[in-house]
């Protein structure tokens, strides 16, 4: 075997101009990143709920969990949540208090709002975090039957 020899290469043509569109992600790439992000978030949330709310999460058939999580993630996004923390709180309370918990006129969320009307002035992210802090103080182990 012959020893390696260093070689020098010189461009014979001018360097091509940069095309901005080549550096942009397309819809397919954004969709793939969203899909991967949602998958990872579903996995993390499922593990958390299995550890912290095993009876409640067990009530959702494993074959239906992906759809259940996707519906909760969509609800959280539609409500204005964007952080993983805010979404996790949303999903946990959806499990504990029921789907659509913010819409139930007699539910815990509306009761909390009656006692905390200034919360409506907060952004959705700050509101859900305040609700979580306040409700954990009142009853940290409350689960839906």
N, C-alpha and C positions, 0 to 999 in steps of 0.2 A: 504494500500500500504506500502510495506516495504522500509526502507531507503536504499539509494544507498551505496554500499560497494566498496571500492577501491580494485582492483585486480592487481596483478603483473604477467606479462607474461614473460617467458624466452624462447628464441629460443632453440629448441632441436637439430636442425641440423646446420651445418656450414652455414654462410652467402654465398649466391650464388655469383659467380664472375660476375663482370659487363661485359655485352655484348655491345660493342660499337654500333652495328647495331640497338639495341633497342632505342638508343637515337637519331637516325637520322630520318629525315623526308623522306617520300617516295614521289614518283612522284605524287601520288594522293593528298597528303597534299600540295605540292608546287602548284599544279594546282588549288586547292581550294583557297589557299591564293592569287594567282594571279587573280583569278576570282573575289574574294571579293575586292581586291585592285582596279581593273579596274572598278568595279561597283561603288565604292565610288568616284573614280576620275571622272567618267562620270557624276554622280549626281552633284558633286560640279561644274564641268565645265558647265553643263547645266544651273544650277542656276545662275552662273556668267554671262553667255552669255544672258540669258533671262533678266537679270537686266541691262546689259551694252550694248547689241546689240540686242534689242528685234525684230526689223524688220528683221535683217539678220537671226537670229535663227528661226524665224517664217516661213521663206521660206523653211525650212527643215521639211517635214511632220513628226509629232511626231511618227508615226509608223516606220519611217526610221531612227530616231535619234540614236538609239543604234548602228545600223550598221555604220552610219556616224561617230559617235564617235570612234568606234572600228577601223575603217579604219584610222582615224587621229592618234589614239594612236599607231597603228602599223607603220605608216609612221614616226612618231616622233622617235620611238625606232630604226627603220631602219636608220634614219638620224644620230643617235648617242645620242639622248637625253635620260636621265635617271631620272632627277629630276622632281618633280611635277611642279616646276616653269617653267622649260624649255618646258615641255609638254604642259602646259597651254598656254604659249606664242605661241607655234606651232599651237595649236587648234584655238586660237583666230585669228591668221593671216590666217589660212586656211579658216576660215569663212569670214574674211574681204576681203582677196585678192584672194580667190579661192583655191580649192584643187590643190595640186602640185605647190604651189606658188613659190617654190625655182627653179622649172624647167622651168618656163615661161621666155623665153629669153628677152621679152620686159616688163616683170612685175616689180613691185616695188622692189622686193628682188634683182634682177639682177642690177637694177639701183642703188640701195644702194651699192652693191658690187663694181660697177664701181667707186664710190666715196670713197669707204672704202676698197681698195684691201688688206690692212694688216689684215682685218678680217678673211681672209682665213687661216691665221696662227693660229687662235684661235681654241680651242676645240669647238665642236658643241654647248655645253652648254653655253660657254662664247660668242660665235658668235651670238646665237639667243637672248641672253640677251642684247648684245650691239646693235643689230639691233632694238630691241624693244625700248631701250632708245633713240637711234638716231631718229627713225621714230616717236616716240611720240613727240619729240621736234619739228620736221618738221610739222607734221599735226596730232594732238592728236585725232581729231574726224573723220578721214577719214574712210569711209565705202564703200564697193562695192555697186554699184547701184542695 
